[in-house]
């Protein structure tokens, strides 16, 4: 899959495309159904499937006070698009200028002139342009448009809001059911207080953007991917009251890790299940005993 930031650089002999548009935060099962529909429609039309998305959530511009935390960063979403068979992704900067663009101007400039769209594939609740004037019905009157209906799992309409709520409540198993894969976070490994070493459980601390969703405070089983491999892990999310922590952190004890230096490198945590809530302990020995039980549970069950 190729990625373009904006429309500049497209080949002058671009043959035309089947286009799907959306925010696609987290690329959950509903998004996957929509994107696969676009890929299949492109094959039928003998034109490449092009996905149009944005560099940030539109609400960060339209209503910053209501902007949600994101389920995934742009890099994570791009990986999912590629795995679904998208030929090209266009990432548009969502700024005040784009927010003020009329639907007809977006259709003419971006979709018809820029991408030479032959067909659109959009979700049931999709709308583009200023004041959301370019609804699915509006688009269908101007260009062949396929509207993909809501996707449900066990009676729940799958949405980014639904997944986000599950993550915030620590229900990472529900989040995985609606994402079609484990919920994950990724960032850089940074130095922490190194108290884990004193307890016999050295941890890798993850630096994360404040804009990204993080599971509720507690201890989780997870798979952790590093430059040195993939490891079972016990992951702590929270302020660590037992050791006087003051800020929220995400730190992972990597089982069977050889202890080599990975500071500054990328790390991805794929959450499997929540073992328990975060809690305080009367002393470090009690904390160490609980950590031992947590790690043994992960070894036995993950």
Legacy VTK file of the C-alpha trace (Angstrom):
# vtk DataFile Version 3.0
C-alpha trace
ASCII
DATASET POLYDATA
POINTS 302 float
0.000 0.000 0.000
1.240 3.480 -0.838
0.516 6.469 1.385
0.126 10.089 0.282
-0.224 13.037 2.625
-2.521 15.182 0.515
-3.149 14.843 -3.202
0.204 16.121 -4.427
2.343 13.564 -6.191
-0.374 11.420 -7.728
0.577 10.131 -11.165
-0.835 12.276 -13.984
-2.160 9.153 -15.706
-3.988 7.959 -12.571
-6.660 5.608 -13.990
-9.461 6.247 -11.544
-10.412 4.616 -8.253
-13.003 3.183 -5.902
-12.908 5.385 -2.811
-13.947 4.881 0.793
-13.768 7.785 3.242
-13.792 7.948 7.017
-11.974 8.533 10.282
-11.646 4.771 10.948
-10.437 5.209 14.538
-9.203 1.796 15.659
-10.295 0.044 12.447
-12.902 -2.086 14.228
-15.006 -4.828 12.620
-17.492 -2.332 11.180
-14.675 -0.393 9.530
-13.180 -3.624 8.248
-16.447 -4.606 6.601
-16.666 -1.205 4.890
-13.056 -1.296 3.680
-13.379 -4.855 2.376
-16.497 -3.772 0.492
-14.458 -1.019 -1.170
-11.661 -3.434 -2.067
-14.161 -5.892 -3.575
-15.952 -3.108 -5.473
-12.612 -1.922 -6.824
-11.816 -5.370 -8.142
-15.195 -5.532 -9.845
-14.611 -2.094 -11.383
-10.974 -2.985 -12.193
-9.868 0.116 -10.319
-7.661 0.413 -7.215
-9.275 0.812 -3.794
-8.267 4.174 -2.311
-8.970 5.058 1.305
-9.274 8.708 2.337
-8.760 9.512 6.006
-7.483 12.366 8.186
-4.407 13.159 10.232
-6.481 13.763 13.369
-10.007 13.260 14.643
-12.248 15.965 13.128
-13.607 16.887 16.564
-10.166 18.153 17.612
-10.892 21.043 15.197
-14.697 21.211 15.210
-15.259 20.796 18.972
-11.980 20.334 20.887
-13.791 20.031 24.229
-15.662 16.978 22.904
-12.781 15.317 21.049
-12.347 11.708 22.198
-9.079 9.958 22.925
-8.062 7.881 19.929
-8.046 4.097 19.905
-4.969 3.997 17.667
-2.354 6.247 16.151
-2.129 6.885 12.431
0.670 4.345 11.971
-1.413 1.610 13.598
-4.392 2.417 11.378
-2.250 2.425 8.237
-1.027 -1.092 9.022
-4.619 -2.275 9.265
-5.571 -0.616 5.973
-2.719 -2.379 4.203
-3.700 -5.773 5.634
-7.258 -5.269 4.336
-6.028 -4.871 0.758
-6.191 -1.102 0.288
-4.010 -0.009 -2.659
-3.483 3.602 -1.547
-4.315 5.745 1.463
-4.689 9.507 1.197
-4.167 11.274 4.541
-5.699 14.759 4.520
-4.824 17.374 7.151
-8.056 18.124 8.976
-7.764 21.840 9.670
-10.134 24.807 9.720
-9.854 25.134 5.937
-10.952 21.553 5.310
-13.690 21.851 7.945
-15.132 24.838 6.030
-15.086 23.079 2.638
-18.489 22.650 1.019
-19.509 19.113 0.100
-19.696 19.966 -3.600
-16.185 21.448 -3.540
-14.810 18.334 -1.799
-16.530 16.102 -4.329
-15.236 18.102 -7.278
-11.707 18.793 -6.075
-10.700 15.742 -4.036
-12.862 12.890 -5.277
-13.518 13.608 -8.939
-10.562 15.729 -10.027
-7.911 14.434 -7.613
-8.753 10.733 -7.310
-10.934 10.318 -10.408
-13.396 8.378 -8.280
-15.687 6.022 -10.174
-17.534 4.796 -7.097
-17.735 5.626 -3.391
-18.183 3.229 -0.478
-19.285 4.856 2.786
-20.791 3.923 6.119
-24.479 4.309 6.941
-23.913 7.430 9.070
-21.324 9.088 6.831
-21.462 12.741 5.761
-18.805 15.081 4.404
-18.413 18.798 3.924
-19.339 21.827 5.990
-22.275 21.160 8.321
-22.228 17.505 7.139
-24.229 18.470 4.082
-22.804 15.694 1.889
-24.879 12.789 3.208
-24.917 9.335 1.633
-28.126 10.196 -0.229
-26.623 13.469 -1.452
-23.544 11.625 -2.733
-25.600 8.866 -4.365
-27.394 11.507 -6.470
-24.048 12.625 -7.916
-21.806 9.546 -8.081
-22.383 5.765 -7.723
-22.306 5.227 -3.970
-22.514 2.027 -1.928
-23.751 2.518 1.639
-22.578 -0.186 4.047
-25.069 -0.914 6.876
-24.142 -1.048 10.596
-22.186 -4.077 11.781
-23.414 -5.861 14.907
-21.845 -8.388 17.256
-24.047 -10.061 19.868
-26.657 -7.335 19.504
-24.183 -4.465 19.842
-23.684 -2.034 16.970
-19.915 -1.914 16.700
-18.507 1.610 16.837
-15.361 3.391 17.970
-17.382 4.827 20.871
-18.359 1.331 22.020
-14.755 0.089 21.859
-13.462 3.227 23.571
-15.861 2.720 26.507
-14.782 -0.911 26.904
-11.109 0.100 26.981
-11.771 2.871 29.515
-13.476 0.329 31.783
-10.693 -2.244 31.428
-12.845 -4.661 29.423
-10.080 -5.439 26.956
-11.705 -8.782 26.079
-14.832 -6.952 24.860
-12.670 -4.453 22.975
-10.879 -7.331 21.234
-14.213 -8.916 20.270
-15.300 -5.705 18.519
-11.906 -4.907 17.024
-11.383 -8.430 15.709
-7.926 -8.450 17.334
-6.404 -7.492 20.710
-6.525 -3.850 21.735
-2.978 -2.532 21.630
-0.913 0.500 22.521
2.524 1.345 21.246
5.209 3.858 22.079
8.850 4.204 23.076
10.522 2.522 26.052
11.682 5.128 28.567
13.470 4.999 31.910
11.293 4.761 35.006
11.989 4.735 38.756
13.563 1.269 38.404
11.783 0.084 41.553
10.762 -3.079 39.749
14.367 -4.219 39.728
14.481 -3.987 43.512
11.435 -6.270 43.675
12.845 -8.771 41.196
10.484 -7.694 38.394
12.247 -5.175 36.139
9.732 -3.451 33.904
9.795 -1.617 30.601
7.996 1.713 30.846
6.070 2.905 27.818
5.839 6.559 26.793
2.418 7.249 25.242
0.623 10.186 23.688
-2.039 11.742 25.916
-4.385 11.593 22.917
-4.429 7.783 22.896
-6.799 5.520 24.822
-5.314 3.510 27.705
-7.124 0.744 29.602
-8.470 1.371 33.090
-5.985 1.169 35.939
-5.146 -2.384 36.862
-2.963 -5.365 36.012
-3.312 -7.166 32.673
-1.944 -10.145 30.839
-0.545 -9.184 27.454
1.759 -10.001 24.590
4.541 -7.461 24.172
6.436 -6.980 20.923
9.923 -5.444 21.021
12.914 -5.250 18.702
14.139 -8.421 20.419
10.996 -10.504 19.987
7.521 -11.179 21.365
7.046 -11.938 25.051
4.274 -12.863 27.460
3.909 -10.069 29.958
2.216 -8.795 33.100
1.330 -5.137 32.501
0.514 -2.558 35.143
-1.525 0.524 34.285
-1.947 3.233 36.903
-0.259 5.497 39.429
1.386 2.738 41.507
0.160 3.865 44.966
2.201 1.167 46.732
5.439 2.881 45.685
4.281 6.480 45.938
3.651 6.992 42.247
2.157 10.345 41.257
1.613 10.014 37.514
-0.177 7.406 35.428
2.158 4.924 33.761
2.073 1.799 31.624
4.824 -0.652 32.488
5.361 -4.249 31.447
7.264 -7.111 33.021
8.423 -9.243 30.096
8.506 -12.931 30.995
11.598 -14.806 29.728
13.202 -11.541 28.620
16.983 -11.608 28.882
17.331 -8.103 30.277
19.093 -6.450 27.341
18.815 -2.686 26.961
15.759 -1.623 24.916
15.517 1.989 26.106
14.444 4.289 23.295
13.155 1.488 21.086
9.541 0.901 20.059
7.295 -1.430 22.047
3.775 -2.669 21.345
1.490 -4.060 24.045
-1.426 -6.294 22.980
-3.793 -6.659 25.946
-5.304 -10.098 26.532
-7.236 -9.903 29.830
-7.556 -7.932 33.049
-6.290 -9.796 36.101
-7.273 -7.323 38.806
-7.783 -3.675 39.699
-4.934 -1.464 40.915
-4.649 -1.347 44.676
-2.362 -0.233 47.483
-0.307 -2.599 49.661
0.848 -2.201 53.268
4.486 -2.897 52.391
6.781 -3.858 49.518
6.829 -7.533 50.536
3.057 -7.716 50.102
3.394 -6.020 46.706
6.120 -8.473 45.671
3.977 -11.461 46.711
1.070 -10.185 44.596
3.336 -9.506 41.626
4.626 -13.069 41.875
1.046 -14.382 41.763
0.235 -12.133 38.795
3.215 -13.371 36.817
2.485 -17.014 37.617
-1.093 -16.509 36.391
0.179 -15.112 33.094
2.599 -18.018 32.693
-0.177 -20.518 33.266
-2.906 -18.885 31.197
-1.478 -16.818 28.355
LINES 1 303
302 0 1 2 3 4 5 6 7 8 9 10 11 12 13 14 15 16 17 18 19 20 21 22 23 24 25 26 27 28 29 30 31 32 33 34 35 36 37 38 39 40 41 42 43 44 45 46 47 48 49 50 51 52 53 54 55 56 57 58 59 60 61 62 63 64 65 66 67 68 69 70 71 72 73 74 75 76 77 78 79 80 81 82 83 84 85 86 87 88 89 90 91 92 93 94 95 96 97 98 99 100 101 102 103 104 105 106 107 108 109 110 111 112 113 114 115 116 117 118 119 120 121 122 123 124 125 126 127 128 129 130 131 132 133 134 135 136 137 138 139 140 141 142 143 144 145 146 147 148 149 150 151 152 153 154 155 156 157 158 159 160 161 162 163 164 165 166 167 168 169 170 171 172 173 174 175 176 177 178 179 180 181 182 183 184 185 186 187 188 189 190 191 192 193 194 195 196 197 198 199 200 201 202 203 204 205 206 207 208 209 210 211 212 213 214 215 216 217 218 219 220 221 222 223 224 225 226 227 228 229 230 231 232 233 234 235 236 237 238 239 240 241 242 243 244 245 246 247 248 249 250 251 252 253 254 255 256 257 258 259 260 261 262 263 264 265 266 267 268 269 270 271 272 273 274 275 276 277 278 279 280 281 282 283 284 285 286 287 288 289 290 291 292 293 294 295 296 297 298 299 300 301
